[in-house]
Amino acid sequence: MARSPNKHGRDQAQGFLNNLQDWELSLKDNKDKKMKHQQYGPMSDFSSQVDANSEKEQGNEYFKQKKFNEAIDCYSRSIALSPNAVAFANRAMAFLKIKSKCFRYREAEVDCTEALNLDDRYIKAYSRRATARKQLGMIKEAKEDAEFALRLEPESQELKKQYADIKSLLEKEIIERATGAMQSTAEELLKTAGLEKKTNTEMKMKTTQGEKTNEDTVRPVSGSKEISGKKLIESVQPEEKKNEVSKKVTPKSDSYEKEAKSSDINGSQPSGSGNQVSRKLELKSSVLELAAHAASLAMAEVSKNIQPPKSAYEFENSWRSFSGDRALQTQLLKVTTPSSLPQIFKNALTSPVLFDIIKCVASFFSEDTDLAVKYIENLTKVPRFNMIVMCLTSTEKNELLKIWEDVFCSKATPMEYAEVLDKLRSRYCLKQ
C-alpha cells in the first residue's frame, strides 16, 4: 500500500506549481509588451504622439476661432512633444495672421524652413514662406518659393495668383534698381571722360546766349521738366548739333555718313567734328571694357559664394539662376559631392534637370574625368531613376547618345573610365 505524501511534500509541489504559473504569466506579459512596442513604439513615445496630435488639433480649433495667440501656444506644445512639419507650418500660418504693432513674419519664415527641413515637398510650407519673405522684403527668395510650390502643384489657381503677384513685384523692383544704376553709371562715365565741367560751362553759355538773342536759339520754357537721361545724352552731343538753325534732328548714322563724305571730298575732316567723333568712339570702347571687367568680377564673386545644396529645392534654384552660364553651373556641380546626389534629390529629380546636368558634365569631362564619371554613376542611384530616364524625349536621348559616343566613350577616354561608362550607357537607355 502506497504512502500518501506528507504535508512538507505537498507544500513543495504547490510551490513548484505556483512558480511555473508565475513564469508562464511573465512570458505572456513580455510577449504582450513586445507586440505593443512593435505596434506603437515605446509607450512614452506613443503617449507623446497622442498628446502632440491633441495639442495640434486644439490649435486648429483656436485658429478657426481666430484666436491666433492661443493657437500658437498649442502648436508650440505639439512641436515640443513631437516635432512635425504640419505643426511648424500651422504655427507659421498663425504668425502670418497676427496683425499687431509687432508683426511676426520672421518667426513665420523660420517655422516654414523648419517644416521644409522635415518634408521638402510640403507645398503649403513653400507658399507660406513666400508670403513671409515677401513681407520681409526678400522678393527674389519669395518668388523662388512661390515658383517651386507652383511646380509641385501646377493646377492650383491660388498658387498661380501668388506667383504672378510676387513676380510682378520683383520685376518692378528690378526696373527701379536698373534705372537708378543707369543714371549713376552715366554720371560716372561723364566724370571719367572729363565732360562734366565742360557740359556745365556750355549750358551756362547757351543760357546767356538765349537771353541775348532769339535768332539761333530757343529759350527754355520756365518751369519745364526734362528727363535726366535726356540731359545726359544731350550733354555729350557735338556742339555744332546744338547750335544748328534747323530744327530737324539728324540721325547719328546720317551725320557719320556726311562727315565721311566731307572727308573724302576735302581731304580732311571738319574742324572739331572729327575730334568729337573720336572721343565718342573712345568713350564707347571704355564703357565696353568697364562692362566686361565688371561682369568678370561679378562672376568671380558669385563663384566664391556658391554653397553645396542640401535639397532638390536649393539645387534647382541655384541651377536655374545660373541658366545660360555653364561656368557657374559647373562650379555648382564641383562643390556638390557626387555621392550626396541621391540624398539631395530624393524623389524630386526631373528629366529636364537630368538632361541639363549631363550636358554640363560633358563640358568639363576632359578637364576632370574622374569627377564627371562619379556624377554620371551617382545620378543612376537617385530614387526613381529608371522612371526619370523614360520621361526623356527622343530628341534628348539622341543628343545624350551623341554625347556618349563623341565625349564619354571617345578614343581619348582612359580605358578604366570607358569601361564604366559603357556599362552605364544601358542605365540611361541609350542603344548603340
C-alpha positions as CSV (number, residue, x, y, z in Angstrom):
1,M,0.0,0.0,0.0
2,A,1.5,3.4,-1.2
3,R,2.2,6.0,1.3
4,S,0.4,9.3,1.0
5,P,2.7,12.3,0.7
6,N,3.3,14.2,3.9
7,K,2.5,17.9,4.4
8,H,6.0,19.0,3.6
9,G,6.0,17.3,0.2
10,R,2.6,18.8,-0.7
11,D,3.9,22.3,0.1
12,Q,6.9,21.8,-2.1
13,A,4.8,20.6,-5.0
14,Q,2.4,23.5,-4.6
15,G,5.3,26.0,-4.6
16,F,6.7,24.5,-7.8
17,L,3.3,24.8,-9.5
18,N,3.0,28.4,-8.4
19,N,6.4,29.2,-9.7
20,L,5.6,27.6,-13.0
21,Q,2.4,29.6,-13.3
22,D,4.2,32.9,-12.5
23,W,6.8,32.0,-15.2
24,E,4.0,31.5,-17.8
25,L,2.4,34.8,-16.8
26,S,5.7,36.5,-17.1
27,L,6.3,35.1,-20.5
28,K,2.8,36.2,-21.7
29,D,3.3,39.7,-20.3
30,N,6.6,40.1,-22.0
31,K,5.1,38.9,-25.3
32,D,2.3,41.5,-25.0
33,K,4.7,44.3,-24.2
34,K,6.8,43.3,-27.2
35,M,3.8,43.4,-29.5
36,K,2.8,46.8,-28.2
37,H,6.3,48.1,-28.7
38,Q,6.3,46.9,-32.3
39,Q,3.0,48.4,-33.0
40,Y,3.3,51.8,-31.2
41,G,7.0,52.0,-30.2
42,P,7.9,52.7,-26.6
43,M,4.8,53.6,-24.5
44,S,6.2,57.0,-23.6
45,D,6.7,57.8,-27.3
46,F,3.1,56.6,-28.1
47,S,1.8,58.8,-25.3
48,S,3.8,61.8,-26.5
49,Q,2.5,61.3,-30.0
50,V,-1.1,61.2,-28.8
51,D,-0.5,64.4,-26.7
52,A,1.2,66.1,-29.7
53,N,-1.7,65.3,-32.0
54,S,-4.3,66.5,-29.5
55,E,-2.4,69.8,-29.0
56,K,-2.2,70.3,-32.7
57,E,-6.0,69.6,-33.1
58,Q,-6.7,72.1,-30.3
59,G,-4.5,74.6,-32.1
60,N,-6.6,74.1,-35.3
61,E,-9.8,74.8,-33.3
62,Y,-8.4,78.0,-31.9
63,F,-7.2,79.1,-35.4
64,K,-10.7,78.6,-36.8
65,Q,-12.0,80.9,-34.0
66,K,-9.3,83.4,-34.9
67,K,-7.6,83.1,-31.6
68,F,-4.2,83.1,-33.1
69,N,-2.1,83.5,-30.0
70,E,-3.8,80.6,-28.3
71,A,-3.3,78.5,-31.5
72,I,0.4,79.4,-31.4
73,D,0.7,78.1,-27.9
74,C,-0.9,74.8,-28.8
75,Y,1.2,74.3,-31.8
76,S,4.3,75.1,-29.8
77,R,3.4,72.4,-27.2
78,S,2.8,70.0,-30.0
79,I,6.2,70.7,-31.5
80,A,7.9,70.3,-28.1
81,L,6.3,66.9,-27.7
82,S,6.9,65.6,-31.2
83,P,8.3,67.9,-33.9
84,N,6.5,67.6,-37.2
85,A,6.2,69.6,-40.4
86,V,2.4,70.2,-40.1
87,A,2.7,71.8,-36.7
88,F,5.5,74.1,-37.8
89,A,3.6,75.1,-41.0
90,N,0.4,75.7,-39.0
91,R,2.2,77.8,-36.4
92,A,3.7,79.8,-39.3
93,M,0.3,80.5,-40.7
94,A,-0.9,81.7,-37.2
95,F,2.1,84.0,-37.1
96,L,1.2,85.5,-40.5
97,K,-2.4,86.1,-39.3
98,I,-1.4,88.2,-36.3
99,K,-2.0,91.9,-37.2
100,S,-0.4,93.9,-34.3
101,K,2.2,96.5,-34.0
102,C,4.9,93.8,-33.9
103,F,4.4,91.6,-37.0
104,R,5.7,88.0,-36.7
105,Y,6.9,87.5,-40.3
106,R,10.4,86.5,-39.3
107,E,9.0,83.7,-37.0
108,A,6.7,82.5,-39.8
109,E,9.7,82.3,-42.2
110,V,11.8,80.3,-39.7
111,D,8.9,77.9,-39.0
112,C,8.3,77.3,-42.7
113,T,12.0,76.5,-43.1
114,E,11.8,74.0,-40.2
115,A,8.8,72.4,-41.8
116,L,10.7,72.0,-45.1
117,N,13.7,70.5,-43.3
118,L,11.3,67.8,-42.2
119,D,9.4,67.5,-45.5
120,D,11.0,69.2,-48.5
121,R,7.9,68.6,-50.7
122,Y,5.4,70.3,-48.4
123,I,3.6,72.8,-50.7
124,K,1.9,74.8,-48.0
125,A,5.2,75.5,-46.3
126,Y,6.7,76.9,-49.6
127,S,3.6,79.0,-50.2
128,R,3.6,80.4,-46.6
129,R,7.3,81.1,-46.6
130,A,6.8,83.0,-49.9
131,T,4.2,85.2,-48.1
132,A,6.5,85.8,-45.2
133,R,9.5,86.6,-47.3
134,K,7.5,89.0,-49.4
135,Q,6.5,90.9,-46.3
136,L,10.2,90.9,-45.2
137,G,11.3,92.4,-48.5
138,M,13.0,89.2,-49.6
139,I,11.2,89.4,-53.0
140,K,13.7,87.3,-55.0
141,E,13.6,84.5,-52.4
142,A,9.8,84.8,-52.2
143,K,9.5,84.4,-56.0
144,E,11.6,81.2,-55.8
145,D,9.4,79.7,-53.1
146,A,6.2,80.5,-55.0
147,E,7.6,79.1,-58.2
148,F,8.7,75.9,-56.6
149,A,5.2,75.5,-54.9
150,L,3.6,76.0,-58.3
151,R,5.8,73.4,-59.9
152,L,4.7,70.9,-57.3
153,E,1.0,71.8,-57.8
154,P,0.7,73.4,-61.3
155,E,-3.1,73.4,-61.4
156,S,-3.6,75.5,-58.3
157,Q,-5.2,78.8,-59.1
158,E,-4.2,80.2,-55.7
159,L,-0.6,79.4,-56.3
160,K,-0.7,80.8,-59.8
161,K,-2.0,84.1,-58.5
162,Q,0.6,84.2,-55.7
163,Y,3.4,83.6,-58.1
164,A,2.1,86.2,-60.6
165,D,1.8,88.9,-57.9
166,I,5.3,88.3,-56.5
167,K,6.9,88.1,-60.0
168,S,5.3,91.4,-60.9
169,L,6.6,93.0,-57.7
170,L,10.1,91.6,-58.4
171,E,10.1,93.0,-62.0
172,K,9.1,96.4,-60.7
173,E,11.9,96.3,-58.2
174,I,14.4,95.3,-60.8
175,I,13.3,98.1,-63.1
176,E,13.7,100.7,-60.4
177,R,17.1,99.5,-59.5
178,A,18.2,99.4,-63.1
179,T,17.0,103.0,-63.7
180,G,19.0,104.2,-60.7
181,A,22.0,102.3,-61.7
182,M,21.9,103.6,-65.3
183,Q,21.7,107.2,-64.2
184,S,24.6,106.7,-61.7
185,T,26.7,104.9,-64.3
186,A,26.1,107.7,-66.9
187,E,27.2,110.3,-64.4
188,E,30.4,108.3,-63.5
189,L,31.2,107.9,-67.2
190,L,30.9,111.7,-67.8
191,K,33.2,112.3,-64.9
192,T,35.7,109.7,-66.2
193,A,35.7,111.3,-69.7
194,G,36.2,114.8,-68.2
195,L,33.0,116.1,-69.7
196,E,31.2,117.2,-66.6
197,K,32.7,120.7,-66.2
198,K,32.6,121.3,-69.9
199,T,29.0,120.4,-70.0
200,N,28.1,122.8,-67.2
201,T,30.1,125.6,-68.9
202,E,28.4,125.0,-72.2
203,M,25.0,125.1,-70.7
204,K,25.7,128.4,-69.0
205,M,27.0,129.9,-72.2
206,K,23.8,128.7,-74.0
207,T,21.7,130.2,-71.3
208,T,23.5,133.6,-71.7
209,Q,23.2,133.5,-75.5
210,G,19.5,132.6,-75.2
211,E,18.9,135.7,-73.1
212,K,20.8,138.0,-75.5
213,T,19.3,136.8,-78.8
214,N,16.5,134.7,-80.2
215,E,17.9,134.2,-83.7
216,D,19.5,130.8,-83.4
217,T,18.3,129.5,-80.1
218,V,15.0,128.7,-78.4
219,R,14.5,129.9,-74.9
220,P,13.5,127.1,-72.5
221,V,10.0,127.4,-71.1
222,S,10.3,128.3,-67.4
223,G,9.3,125.5,-65.1
224,S,9.7,122.8,-67.7
225,K,10.9,119.5,-66.6
226,E,13.3,117.3,-68.6
227,I,14.2,113.7,-68.1
228,S,17.6,113.2,-66.6
229,G,18.5,110.6,-69.1
230,K,17.8,113.1,-72.0
231,K,20.0,115.7,-70.4
232,L,22.9,113.2,-70.1
233,I,22.5,112.2,-73.8
234,E,22.3,115.9,-75.0
235,S,25.4,116.8,-72.9
236,V,27.7,114.5,-74.9
237,Q,26.4,115.5,-78.4
238,P,28.6,117.7,-80.7
239,E,28.5,121.4,-80.2
240,E,27.6,122.0,-83.8
241,K,24.4,120.0,-83.5
242,K,23.3,122.1,-80.5
243,N,23.7,125.3,-82.5
244,E,22.1,124.1,-85.7
245,V,19.5,126.6,-87.1
246,S,17.5,123.7,-88.5
247,K,15.0,122.2,-86.0
248,K,15.3,118.8,-87.7
249,V,17.1,116.0,-85.8
250,T,19.7,114.3,-87.9
251,P,20.1,110.5,-87.2
252,K,23.6,109.6,-85.9
253,S,24.2,107.3,-88.9
254,D,23.4,110.1,-91.4
255,S,25.8,112.5,-89.6
256,Y,28.6,110.0,-89.7
257,E,28.0,109.4,-93.4
258,K,28.1,113.2,-94.1
259,E,31.3,113.5,-92.2
260,A,32.8,110.6,-94.1
261,K,31.8,112.2,-97.5
262,S,33.1,115.6,-96.4
263,S,36.4,113.9,-95.5
264,D,36.6,112.2,-99.0
265,I,35.9,115.5,-100.8
266,N,38.1,118.0,-98.9
267,G,40.8,115.5,-97.9
268,S,40.3,116.4,-94.2
269,Q,37.5,116.3,-91.6
270,P,35.7,119.4,-90.5
271,S,37.4,121.3,-87.7
272,G,36.3,120.0,-84.2
273,S,33.9,117.4,-85.5
274,G,36.5,114.6,-86.0
275,N,37.8,115.1,-82.5
276,Q,34.3,114.7,-81.0
277,V,33.5,111.6,-83.1
278,S,36.9,110.1,-82.0
279,R,36.1,111.0,-78.4
280,K,32.7,109.2,-78.7
281,L,34.3,106.1,-80.0
282,E,36.9,106.1,-77.3
283,L,34.2,106.6,-74.7
284,K,32.2,103.7,-76.1
285,S,35.3,101.5,-76.1
286,S,36.0,102.3,-72.5
287,V,32.4,101.6,-71.5
288,L,32.6,98.1,-73.1
289,E,35.8,97.4,-71.3
290,L,34.4,98.5,-68.0
291,A,31.3,96.4,-68.5
292,A,33.3,93.3,-69.4
293,H,35.6,93.8,-66.4
294,A,32.6,94.3,-64.1
295,A,31.0,91.2,-65.5
296,S,34.1,89.1,-64.9
297,L,34.4,90.4,-61.3
298,A,30.8,89.7,-60.6
299,M,31.1,86.1,-61.9
300,A,34.2,85.5,-59.9
301,E,32.4,86.8,-56.8
302,V,29.4,84.6,-57.4
303,S,31.6,81.6,-57.9
304,K,33.2,82.2,-54.5
305,N,29.9,82.3,-52.8
306,I,28.4,79.1,-54.3
307,Q,27.4,76.7,-51.5
308,P,26.7,72.9,-51.7
309,P,22.9,72.5,-51.9
310,K,21.2,70.4,-49.2
311,S,17.9,69.7,-51.1
312,A,16.5,69.4,-54.6
313,Y,14.8,72.8,-54.0
314,E,18.2,74.5,-53.3
315,F,19.9,72.8,-56.2
316,E,17.2,73.7,-58.7
317,N,17.0,77.3,-57.6
318,S,20.8,77.7,-58.0
319,W,20.8,75.8,-61.2
320,R,18.1,77.9,-62.8
321,S,19.6,81.2,-61.6
322,F,22.8,80.2,-63.4
323,S,20.9,79.3,-66.6
324,G,23.0,80.1,-69.7
325,D,26.2,80.3,-67.7
326,R,28.0,76.9,-67.9
327,A,30.9,78.1,-65.8
328,L,28.7,78.8,-62.8
329,Q,26.7,75.6,-63.3
330,T,30.0,73.7,-63.4
331,Q,31.1,75.3,-60.2
332,L,27.8,74.3,-58.6
333,L,28.4,70.7,-59.6
334,K,32.0,70.8,-58.3
335,V,31.1,72.0,-54.9
336,T,28.4,69.2,-54.6
337,T,29.7,65.8,-53.6
338,P,28.5,63.2,-56.2
339,S,27.7,60.6,-53.6
340,S,25.3,63.1,-52.0
341,L,23.1,63.3,-55.1
342,P,20.6,60.5,-54.0
343,Q,20.1,62.2,-50.7
344,I,19.8,65.7,-52.2
345,F,17.3,64.8,-54.9
346,K,15.3,62.0,-53.2
347,N,12.2,61.8,-55.4
348,A,12.5,65.3,-56.8
349,L,14.8,64.9,-59.8
350,T,13.2,65.8,-63.1
351,S,14.2,64.7,-66.7
352,P,15.0,68.2,-67.9
353,V,17.4,68.8,-65.0
354,L,19.0,65.4,-65.5
355,F,19.5,66.1,-69.2
356,D,21.0,69.5,-68.4
357,I,23.3,68.1,-65.8
358,I,24.7,65.5,-68.2
359,K,25.4,68.2,-70.8
360,C,27.2,70.3,-68.2
361,V,29.2,67.2,-67.1
362,A,30.2,66.7,-70.7
363,S,31.6,70.3,-70.8
364,F,34.3,69.5,-68.1
365,F,34.7,65.8,-68.9
366,S,38.2,66.1,-70.4
367,E,39.3,68.5,-67.7
368,D,38.2,66.4,-64.7
369,T,37.2,62.9,-66.0
370,D,37.1,61.3,-62.5
371,L,34.6,63.7,-61.1
372,A,32.5,63.5,-64.3
373,V,32.3,59.7,-64.2
374,K,31.3,59.9,-60.5
375,Y,28.5,62.2,-61.4
376,I,27.2,60.1,-64.2
377,E,27.4,57.0,-61.9
378,N,25.7,58.5,-58.8
379,L,22.9,60.0,-60.8
380,T,21.7,56.5,-61.5
381,K,21.4,55.9,-57.8
382,V,18.7,58.7,-57.4
383,P,15.3,57.2,-56.5
384,R,13.0,56.6,-59.5
385,F,15.9,57.0,-61.9
386,N,14.5,54.5,-64.4
387,M,11.2,56.4,-64.5
388,I,13.0,59.7,-65.0
389,V,15.0,58.3,-67.9
390,M,11.8,57.1,-69.5
391,C,10.5,60.7,-69.5
392,L,13.3,61.9,-71.7
393,T,12.2,62.9,-75.2
394,S,13.6,61.1,-78.2
395,T,15.5,64.3,-79.1
396,E,17.1,64.4,-75.7
397,K,18.0,60.7,-75.9
398,N,19.6,61.2,-79.3
399,E,21.6,64.1,-78.0
400,L,22.8,62.1,-75.0
401,L,23.7,59.2,-77.3
402,K,25.9,61.6,-79.3
403,I,27.5,62.9,-76.1
404,W,28.2,59.4,-75.1
405,E,29.9,58.5,-78.4
406,D,31.7,61.7,-79.0
407,V,32.8,62.6,-75.5
408,F,32.4,59.9,-72.8
409,C,33.4,56.9,-74.9
410,S,35.8,58.6,-77.4
411,K,39.3,57.3,-78.2
412,A,40.8,59.8,-75.8
413,T,38.9,58.4,-72.8
414,P,41.1,56.3,-70.5
415,M,40.2,52.6,-70.7
416,E,39.2,52.2,-67.0
417,Y,36.7,55.1,-67.4
418,A,35.5,53.9,-70.8
419,E,34.5,50.5,-69.4
420,V,32.5,52.1,-66.6
421,L,30.7,54.5,-69.0
422,D,30.0,51.8,-71.5
423,K,28.2,49.8,-68.7
424,L,26.3,52.9,-67.6
425,R,25.0,53.5,-71.1
426,S,22.3,50.9,-70.7
427,R,21.2,52.6,-67.4
428,Y,20.5,55.7,-69.4
429,C,18.6,53.6,-72.0
430,L,21.0,54.6,-74.8
431,K,21.1,52.0,-77.6
432,Q,24.3,51.8,-79.7
